[in-house]
Amino acid sequence: MTPPHAQGTGSFAERLNLLFEACAPEDPDKPGHYVEYTNQQVADEINRRHGDGTISAEYIRRLRKPNGPNPTEKYLSPIADFFQVPLDAFKITGQPSEIAEKVMGEAQRFVENRRQQEKEEQEAPDVAVLARAARRLSPANQARAAKYVSKLEQLEQMEHEADG
């Protein structure tokens, strides 16, 4: 799949929505689940950083809609600041800088990986919990866990053969 930001393509709304998804913080009540910022949260933080009245939640909502407006630099700069991306990451004509391309490419890959993880968790929640826990272990303990799982697999195979 070609990322929406590749080669200067993709609308402003596509890029903005990608950043909303990529920057979604983890839900503290549900590890492994992410909740996107609301338009109001983004507007509030931008207004806190750049002064009251800089941007409204309604304007952000309109920017996120397909065929929505393309903002002027007055709005682009605070939005880029909020998401901590280079200003030209939103460039929709011409060629964005190499850094902007890398940032948006990483955001796209991050979102795709997160979507894949969420899909896997839905398919096998117990396996996802084990995988997530294993990723937090030291390399030495990851190796120990792999040995335990291998032994459990052998034991299960022996039990299956004994039953059959």
Summary of the structure (lengths in Angstrom):
residues: 164
radius of gyration: 21.7
end to end distance: 45.9
largest distance: 72.6
contacts: 412
relative contact order: 0.12
helix: 68%
strand: 1%
